[in-house]
Amino acid sequence: MVLDAEPPSPPSLAVEDAEEYEIDRYQHEKLAEYLEQGAWEEGFSEWMPGTDLTATEYAIVRDLDLVDDFEFIWNDDIDEVDHLAPTIPDDWTDRNVHPDLDSTVTVDLIETELDDLGEIVADVLTDYYIDWEDEQDVFGPQFNAQDDSLSEAEYSDRDEFFE
């Protein structure tokens, strides 16, 4: 059975982990904007028909407000958006976090499906929203390590410009 649910509000990206993940604040703010502009809804709509979550399991996600714990980060090393999916606390049985949360199978399923959702949204951001190239070229090739690829003539022309 296909889950039929309205997309929740996009997660509010937390910047408190900026040091830990070496987050560029500007890029992080842009990712939050893109989520608000439709990337979250597009990713959610793509994820929903293929999810294995039932309405009851999805209600657990909503009740625990897990969606707001997503994190999306630009990864310069691989030139794409990466994600950190929320998880259910390890001590969920001791804390009785939700009345319908009754097995590790359910916990694993929810966490796996949230990871899948994060991956899809990250792909939507990378493929359809991110274009850092235009923004990085503001100061010209000499500031973006592109001067290494200039021909001798282009390099000379550039030097004459600065004289």
N, C-alpha and C positions, 0 to 999 in steps of 0.2 A: 504494500500500500504506500502510495506517495504522500509524503508529508505536505500538508497544505497550511501554510502559515504566512502571515505578513512579515516582511523583513523587519527586524528590530532596528532601533536607532543604531547608527554606527558607533563603534567603540570610541571612547575619548582617549586618545593616545597619551600615556603618561610619560612625562619627560624626566621623572626622578631617576630613571635608570640610565640617563644620558652618559654618565661617566663610565658605567660598566660596559655599555655597548658602543661607546664612542659615537654617539648619535650626533649628527650634524643637525642642530636645532632648526635651521631654515628648511632642510629637506624633511625633517620630521613634521614641521608645521604644514608643509605642502602636502605630505601624505594624509594628514588629518583633513585638510581641505578637500582633497580628492575623494576621500571616503564620504564626506558630506555631499559632494557634488554628484555622487552616483556610483562610484566604484564599489562601495559596500553593497548597495542594493543589487547591482549587476552580478557581483560574485555570489551573493546569497541566492539570487534567482537561478543561477547556474548550478549551485550546490544542491538546492532543495529537491529536485526530482530524483537525484541519485543517492540521497542520504538513506541510511538504514534506521534512523531515529523514528520512533513512533511519536504520536502526539503527546503521550505521557512522558516520554524521555525528553522531548523538546520542552515540555512544561518545566521539567527539572532545570534545564539550562536557563530558561527565562526566570524561574523563581530564584535561582542562585545568582542571577545577574552575571553569568559567566561571560556573556558577549562583551561586556565592558572591560574585561580583563585581557582582551586581545592586544597584542602589540605588533606593529608593523614598522620595519626598519629598512632603510636603504643600505644594501651591502655593496660597497665599492669593489670588493674583491671579485665578485661574480656579476657585477652590473645588473642587479635585480633586487626587487623587494623581497625581504625575508620576513618571516612571522614567528611569533611566539604565541602558541595557543594556550588558553587557560586550562587549568586542571582542577580536579576536585581534590580537596585536602586529603592527605594520606590517612588521617584519623577520622574519616567520615563516619565510620561505624560508632566510634566513641562519642563523637559530637552530635550524632543524630542530625546531620545537616538538612535532610529532607525526608519526609515520611515515605515517599515513593522510591527512594534510593535504597535498594535492598540487596544488591549483589555486586560482586566485583566484575561480573560480566557486564552489567549495566554501566558501571563506572568506566570500564575499558571502552565500551562502545561509544559512550558520550565523548570521552577524550579523543578517541580516534576520529570521530565525525567532526569534532571541533577543529582538529588538526587539518582534516581535509578541507573544511570551510576556509581556514586560514590560508592554506596553500592556493586555493582557487582565487580568493580575494587578492592575495599577493601577486598572482599571475595577471589578474585583471589590471591591477595597478601598474605592473611592469610593462605589459603589452599595450595598454590603451591610454594611460595617463602620464607616465613619466617620460620626460624629455629633458634631462639635465644638460644635454649637449649644448642646446641654445643658450642656456643660462651660464654655462661654464666658459663660453667663448667671448664673453663681454669685453675682456681685456686683451684679446688678440692671442695669436699663437705663442708668442714669447712667454706668456704667463701660464700656458697650459701644456708646456713641454712639447708643443707641436713644432717648435722651431728646429728640432732635430731632423724633421722630415722635409725641411725647405731645401730647394735646390740652391746652388751657389748664387745664381742670378736673383732669386727671390730673397735670399739672405742679404745680398748687397743692396737691393732696393729697400729692404726694411731698414738697414743701417743708415742709408741716405736720408730716410724719413726722420730719423731721430737726431740727425746732425744739425 
